[in-house]
């Protein structure tokens, strides 16, 4: 239980350590910041490390963009062994000699660049009839799954030393890197599994700007607060529209505004005299509220009741 909880809004770029679940990482960070509300975007397995954005307060409302964003990973593959889970957490179920050359690896990787299809692993949080797949496999049940379309934007070979491959992978939402590791191993004819995974980039957020748990623990509360990015950092490429207080109040009351903004149709970042207030949806010359800060909505509701 967190004592002396306080309202806090914004985004922290957290460097999740090894052997810590995303939820455990979230709770540790939340306690350090004494935050009333917090959530994470883009779950990382306990054996994966790296970038885990923690959204505080109002930022949780606008975090969906990160869930749909491209992600970049540093992945380490062990050739010659396949496991029950596709990574180092599982038991080894098959071993094969590794006779691949650098040219063989280059040729295999070429097959997985661009649009590909993957079969989601049973050891995953993908849900079937409301339950994650890993709950079925724990009971010895295998669920029929459909192939999914994903995009591997970049697949770079950093090093190859005979039985280990070090890759940089930039991929679309829904990509399973351990499935990619297994498929690369199958293409090489020797099998493979993932033994290391580190996420370095999500959308425009980079791990270089992240903070580790020891770094945060060594800071004062004020120093930690200085590490928190503003809510609008979640939407850096969204067009910005400046509104006055009256216009913001009308939007918060659910009204649409007739405006000649000169901006393209779509989602718009709304700013008022005090800064960011939320996101609107522009269609033609009509601006409708999409998602506004709670403080803005509460103030509008209060004025309606008076």
N, C-alpha and C positions, 0 to 999 in steps of 0.2 A: 504493500500500500504506500502511495506517495503522499507524504505530509506537505502542508504548505503549498499545495498546487496553485499555479498561477496561469493566467491567460498568456499565451505566446503564439505568435503567428510567423510563419516563414518556413524555410527549407534548410536543412543541414545535410551537407554531403559527407556521409559517414563511410569510413573504410572498415567494412565488416571483417573481423578476424576469423581465423580457421576454427572449426568445431563449435560454432555458435549459430543457432538457428536465426533466421531473420526476425522472428518474433521476440526471441530472447534479446537480440541486439537492440530492437526497438524499445523494449522495457528498460534496459540499462540506460540508454540515451535519454529516455523520457524521465527517469528518476534523476539523472544528473541535472537536467534542465528544469526539473520540478514542473513540467508542463501538464496542463489540464487535459489536453487532447493531442494525440499523435498517431501517425500511421506511416507505414513504409510503402514504397512503390518498387515493384520488380523483385520478387522473392529470390533469395539466393540459398542454395542448399548449405548445410553445415560445412561440407568439405570445400565449398567455394568461398572465395574472399573477394574484397573489393567494394566497388561503389554501390551503396545502398542509400538512396535519398530518403531522409526522414522528414516527413511533413508535419508541422505543428499547427494546431488550431485551424484557422481559415484556409491554410494551404491544402488541407486534406480535400477540400471541395474542388480544387483545380488540378489535382494530380493525375487525372485520367490520361492527359497527353503523354505522360511518361510511360504509362503502361503500353501504349501503342507505338512507342518510338523505337527506332533502330538502336541496337546495343553492340558494344565492342568488347571482346574477351581476349585474354591470353590463355591458351589452352595447351596442356601438356598431355600427350598420348603415349601410352605404353603399347608397343606392338607385340604380337605373339601370344596374347592372352585375352580371352573374353570372360566377362563376369556376369553374374545374375542381374546386376543393376546397370551395367554399362559404365560403371565408374569404380573407384577403389573401395567403396563401401561394400560392394557385393563379393560373393565367393567366386573364385576362379572355377569356371566350368569347362574350359577347353584351352589347350596350349598348342601352339604350332611353331615350327622353326621360322625365323625371319630371314628372308633372302632378298629383301627389297633394296634396290639401289636408289640413289638420289633421283635419277631419271624416272624410276618407277613411281616414286613419291610425287614428283612434279606432275606426272601423267594422271595419277589418281586424284590429286587435288583439283585438277582442271575439270574433272567430271562434276564437281560439287559447287562450282561457281555459277552464280546466276539463280534462276528460278529452279527449285528442286522440290521433291516431295519427301516427306518424312512420316514414319509411323510412330506416333507418340508412344513412349515407353510405359509399361505397366507400373513401374516405380516412378510415378509422377502424380502431381496434384490435380491433373485434368479430371473433371468430374463425369461420372456416369450415373444417371438416376439419382443425382444429388449427393453422391459419395465420391471422394477422390479414388482414383484407380489403385493407389497403393494399399488402400484398405481391402480391396478384393484380392490382390496378390498375396497379402499376408494370410488370407484364408485359403490360399491355393487355387483361387479362381482366376481365370484369364478372360478378359472381356474383349470382344471383337472391336477393333478400332479402325477408323478410316484414315487413309493417307491425307496429310495436310500439306498445302502449298506454302512454302516459305522462300525467302530470298537470301542468298549468301552474297552480299555486296562485295566483300573482300575476303580472301582466304590466302594469307601470306605465310610462307614457310620461313620461320626465323632460324631454325636449326634442325638438323637430322643427324643422329649419332649412331644409327644402327638399329636400336630397338626403342628409341624415343623420338617423338616429333614435337617440336615446339611451334605452335601456330598463333597467328593473330586472326581473329574472326570478327567481321562486322556483319551483322545479320538482322533480319526483320523480326518483328514480334512473333512469338510462338515457336521460335527455333529452339530445338533441344541440342545443345552442343555435345552431350554424351552420345546422343543418337548419331550425330555427325561423326564422332570419333569411331563408333562401331561400324558405320557405313564405309568410312575410309579404310578401316582395317579389313573389311570384307572385300573391298576393291583391290587391296594389296594381296589378298589370299592368305593372310596370316592372322587376321583378327586383331582387335585393339580395344582398349578401354581408356577412359579418362582418368588421369591420376592427379591432375591439378587444373584449377579453373579460377581465373581472376578477372572480374569485370572492371573495365577501365573507363568506359564511356557509356552514358545513356543520353540520347538526344544531344543537347548542347552542353551537358554537364560532364566534367572531366575529373577523374580521380586525383589528378594533380592538385586540385583545389579542395580535396577531402581531408578529414581529420580522423585519426585513430582514437581508440578508447583511452589509451594511456595519455595521449595529448590532451584530451578533453578533461580527464580526471585531474590533471595537473593545473588546470585553469580555475580561476575564480568564476562565479556565476556571471559577472559582467563581461569577462573575457570570452566565455562561452557564447553569450548573447551576440557578441560581435562577429561570431562565425556564422550566424544564421542569415541566410539570404532572404530578401523580401519575397512576398507571395508572387508578385508579378514576374519574378525570375523564371517561373515555370512556363511563361509564354513570351519568350523574347522576340519571336518573329511575327507576333500577332499585331495587326494594325492598331494604332492608338487613336482614340477619339476623346477629345476634351469636352466635358459637359459642365454646365453650371449647377448650382445647388438645387434649383427648381426642377431642372430636367432629371436629375438623379432621383429626386423625391418622387416624381411622376413614374419613373421606371420601377422604383421600389414598390410602388402601389399597384404594379401590374399593367400600367398603361403603355401604349406604344407611342413613339415619337415620330413625327414626320420631319425628316431632316435631309438636306442636300449636302452630304458629307464628301462626295467625290471619292469615297472608298469603295473597294470591291465588295460584293455580297459575301457574307460569311460571318464568322465569329470575330468580334471586335473587343479589344481591351479598353475598358471604360475608366477614365480618370476624371476626378473632380478637383475642387480647390485644394483638398487635403491629400491628393494622390490617388492611387488605384482603388476602385470601388467594386470592380467585378467585370463580368463578360456579357456582352450583348450580342444579339443576332441581327445582322443587317440584311434586309431583303428589299431590293429596290431602294425606295426612299423611306422605308419604315424600319425603325429600330425597336426591337423588343428585348426585354430582359431575358438573359439566359441563366446566369448564375451570379448572384451578388453577395457581397460580404454580409455576414449576419448582422453586423452593427448597422449597416445601411438599411436592411430590411426591418430591423427592430425599431429604428427611428421612424421609418415610414408608418409602421403599424401603430406606433404611439401617437403620431400626429392624426391618424384616422380616428382613433378612439377619443380624441379630445373634442 
